[in-house]
Amino acid sequence: MSTSFARRASSWSPASLAYLIAGIAAVLVLFWQFGFDELADALSRADGPRLLAAFAVGICIRLGYAWRWRLCARALGIEAPLSRIITARLAGDAVGTIIPGGKIGGDPLRIALLRSPEDKATSTAASVALDRVMEWIGNTCCAIAGVTIFALTRTGVLDRTTEWMMIVLLLLLAMLVTPLAMMRAGQRPLRLLHALQLRSARLRRWLELAHETETSLIEFFRSHPRTFTLGTSASLLIEALIVVEYNLLLGAFGVHLGWPTVMMAIITGGLARGVPVPAGLGVFEASQVGLLALTSGDAGLGFVVGIVFRFHEVCWATIGFAVLATRGGLGRLRFLTSTDKAAA
C-alpha cells in the first residue's frame, strides 16, 4: 500500500468538484436574491456577551464529545490523555467540513491522531465507531423529539407529514440499534461481507481490519453495556447543549426564533449535510431559507440564520485546522495504509 491515505483523502473527483461549484453557485444565488441588508442589520446588532456565552457552551459541548470518546477508548484498552482526544476531535471535525459526507469524513483522521504506537489500529477505529454511533443515536432521538415538539406547538396535533417524518426517524433509529443488538448477542452484522472472495489485496486487507474492528466491538458490547448506556445518555445531554448554543448564537445577532424552531433549524441543517456537497455549501443555507419561509413566511430571515450557522461552523473549523497544523497535518494518516503488526 504505497499510496498514502492522505493523498487519496486530499484528492477531488470530478463529481466532488461539480458539487462544490454547484454549492458555490447556490450561495451566490441566495446572496443575489436576498442581498446584504438583513445580514448587515443582524451583524450590526451583534451582542458580545451572548457570543461569549455561546462560545462557552460550545466549549462544554466539545469537552462532552471528548469525554464520551475517552469513555469508549478506555473500555477498549486505550489510555490517552484528554488533551489528545480533544485535539483529535477538533481536527477531525474540521476536516469533515470540507469532505463530502459530513463529519464522518474526518473520522480516519481522528483514528490517526488518537492512536499511539502501542495501540491496535482496530481498537482505535472501534472507539471512533462507537463514539460516532452514540452520537447518531443522540442525533436521531433529538430529531424525533424536535419534530414532535415543533408540530405540537404549532398545530397541537401531528399531521400526516409529521407522522411520516417520525416513521422515517424511527426506522433510522432501528437501523442504528439493530446491528448493536446483534453484536451484543455475539453475532456479526458484516458476516456477508466477510464471506466475499476479493481479488484485490488492498480490499482484502481492509476487510480483515473491518473483521478485527467488529471483533473489538462485539467484545465491548458483551463486556461494557453500562459504558454504552452512559455514553448514549451523554449524547442526549450534548444534544440539549447544542440547542442552547445555537439559541444563544442566534440571539447574539438579534434573531429570536423560539426553541422549537431552533431545534427544527438544527435538524434541517443536519439533513442538508447528507447531500454530497463539501460542508453542505449552498444546500445548508437553502434549507434554512426553506424552513423559515414555510414556518414564518420570512425567507430572508432564513438566509440570515443559515449565514449565522455557517459563521459558527467556520469558527470551529478554523480552530480545528489550527490544532491539526500543530499535530503534523494530514501526513499523520499514512499509518492507516501501513501493514505493521500493530494493526493486526
N, C-alpha and C positions, 0 to 999 in steps of 0.2 A: 504494500500500500504506500507507494511513493508520493502520491499526490496528497497534499495536506488538506485536512478538513477546512482549515482557514481559507485556503484558496478557493475551494468549492463554495463555501458559505458566502464569500465576498463576490462571487460571480453573479451576473444578472442574465437571465434568459431573455430572449426577445419578448416573451409573454409578460414577464415581470416589468420590463421597460415600457411595454404598451400600457399596462395597468397604471404605472406611475405617471405616464404622460396623460392618461385619461383622468387620473385623480387631480393632477395639477390644473388641467383644463376645467374640471368641475369647480375647483376652488375659485378660479378666475371668473367663471360664470356667476358664481354666488356673489363675489365682490362687485361685479358689474351690475347684478340685479339689485343688490341692497345698498351698495355704496359704503361709505365710511362714517356717515353721520351718526347712526345709532351706536356703532362701535366706538367712535370718538367720544360720544356722550358717556358711555359706560366707563371708558378709561379715565375720563375727567373726574368721575365720582369714586375713583379707587380709594379704598379705606385701608391705610397701612396696618392698624391694629388687627382688623379682620383678616388681612392677608397673612400676618404673622400667626394668628390663631389657626388658620387653615394649614399653614406650613407645619406648625407644631403637631396638629392632628396627623398630618401626612407622615411626620417622623414616627409617631406612635404606630401608624399602620405598617411602615417598613420594618420597625422593630418586631411587630407581630408576625410579619412574614418570616423574618429571620428566626424568631423563637420557634415557630411551627416547624420550619425546615430542620432546625437543630434537633428538635424532638424526634423527627423521623430519622435523622442521621445517627443519633446516639443509639436508637433502637436497633440499627443495622450495624453497630460496632464501629461507627466513625466518630472520632473525637476531633472536633475542630473548634477553634476559638470563635466566639460570636462575631468578632470583627471580620474574620474571613467570610463568614456566611453572609453578613450584611453587604460587604463589598461585592460578593459574587451575585447576590440577588439584584443589587442596583445595576451592575454591569449587564447581567443577563436581560433584565427588563429593558434597558436602553437599546441593546442590540435587537430585541424583539420588536421595537417600534419601527425599525427600518427594514425588517424582513417580512415579506408577506406571510401571513399565518398567525399574526398576533404574538403575544408574549411567549408562546411555546417555541417560537423560532430562536429565542435566546437560551433555551434550556441546555443545549450542548455546551454553551459557554459556561453556564452555571456548574455543570459537571466538571469541566476543565479547571475552573478556578477553585472548586472545593477540594478536589482530590489531591491528596499528598502521596508521596512515593510508596508509602506502606499500605495505602488503601486500594482495594479492588475497584476497578472501573465499574463493574457490575453493581457493587454495593452503593457506590456513589450515584450511579444512574437510578437505582431503585429509590434512593432517598429523594431525588428530584421528582421522580414519577409519583411517589406517594404525596409529596407536598403539593404537586400540581393537581392530583385527583381530589385532595382535601379542598383545595381552592375552588375547583369546578363544582364540587358538591355545595360549598357555601354560596357560590355564584348562582347556582340553579335554585337553591332554596330561597335566596334573597329575591330572585326574579319572580318566583311563584308568589311570594308574599307581596312584592311590589305591585304586580299586575292585579292581584286581588284587592289590595288596599286602594289602588288608583280607581278601579272600576266601582267599588262600593262607595267611595267618597264622591264620585261624580254622578252616578245614576242610582245608587242604592241597591242595584241588582247586577248580576253577572250576565251580560248579553252574550249572544252566540259567538261573536268574535273572541271575546274574553275567554269563553269556555274552551274554544279551540286552542287558544294560546296556552291555557292551563294544561290541556291534554298533551300538547307538544312538549311542554316543560316537564311534565310528569314522566313522559316516555323517555326524555333525555336523562332524567334522574335515574330511571330504571336501568337505562343503558350504562350509566356510570356504576351503579351499585351491583348489578348482576355479576360482572367479572370479579369484583371484590369478594362477593359471597362465594363464588366458585373457588377462589384461591384460599379463602378461609376454610373451605371443605377439603383442601388439598388437591383440587383439580386445576388443570392448566387451560386457561382461555385461549392460548395461542397454539394448542396442540395440532391443529390442522396445518398451521404454517411450519411447525417442526417436522411434519411428515413430508414436506416438499423435497424433491431431489433437485438441487440447484447446481448448475454448471459453473457459475461464477464463484471464484474463491472468495472474492470480497463479500458477496452476498451471503455465502455460507458462513463467513466469519461474523457478520452482523447478526445472522440468525442464531449462531452459537451464543453471542453476547445477549441477545434477547432471551434465549432459554435460561441463561445463568441469572439474568436480572429477574426473570419470572420466578426462579427458584428462591431468590432472596425475598421477593415479595410474599411468596407462599409462607416462608418461614416467619416473616414479620406478622402476617395476619393470624397465624396459628399461635404465635408466642406473645404478641403485644396488642391484643384487641383494645385494651384500655388506652393505649397510646393513640390509636387511631381515633377513638371516641373523643379524646381530649383535643387532638389536633383539629378534628372536624368542628368541635364546639368553638375552638379559637377562630376558625374560619368564619363562623356566623358573627362573632364579635367584631372581627375585622370588617366584614361587610357593613355592619352598622356604623362603624367609624368612617368608612368610605362615604356613606350618605351624609354624615355630619361634615366631613371635609369639603365635599362639593357644595353643600348648602352654605357653608361659611365662605367658600371661594366666590360663589355667585353673589352672595350678599355683599362681599367686598367691592363689587362693581355695581352695586345698586340694583341687582336682579333678584327679585323675590318671587319664586315660583310656587312655594309651598312644598312640604315634604313629599307628598305622593307624586307630584310632577317631577321633582328632583330624582326620585327613585326611578321613574319611567325614563328620564333622560339618560341615567346611567345604564339602564337595561338596554335601551335603544342603541346607545353608543357601543355597548358590548357586542350586540348582534351585528352592528355595522362593521366591526373589526373582523368578522368572519369572512368578509369579502376579500379576495386575494389581491388587495392593493396595499403597498407598503404604508404602514401606520394608518390604514383606512382613510388615506388622504382624499378629501372630497366627499367620499361616501359618509364619513363620520359627520361632517358638517351638514351635509344634506339631510341626514337622519334627524338631526336636531331641528332643522328648518321644518321638516315634515311633521314632527311631533308637536311643535308649538303652533304650527298652522292649524292642525286638527283640534288641539285642545283649547287654544286661546284665540285662534284667528290672527295671531301675530307672527307671521313667518320671519319678519325682520328680527324679532326677539330671539327666535330660534337660531338665527345666524350668529348673534352675539353670544348665545350660550355655547354654540359649537366652537367659536374662537376662544372663549374663556377656557373651555375644557382643553383645547389644543395648547393654549399657553401653559396650563398645568402640566401637560404631558411633556412639552419641550423642556420645561424647567427641570423635571426629574430625570429626563433622558440626558440632559447636559451634565447633571451630577453623576449619572451612571457612566457616561463616556469618560469623564474626568477620572473616575475611580478606575475604569478599565485601563486608561493610559498608565496609571501607576502600577498596574499588575501585569504588564508585559503585552497588552493588546491582544489581538486575535491570534498571535503566534502561540498562545497557550493551548490552542485547540489541537496542535499537532499530535499530542499524545493519544488522542482518540483513534488515530489510524495506525498506531503502532501495534506490534504483535508481542509486546513484552509480557512476561509471565505474570506480572501483577494484575493484568486484566483478565487472567484466566481464573 
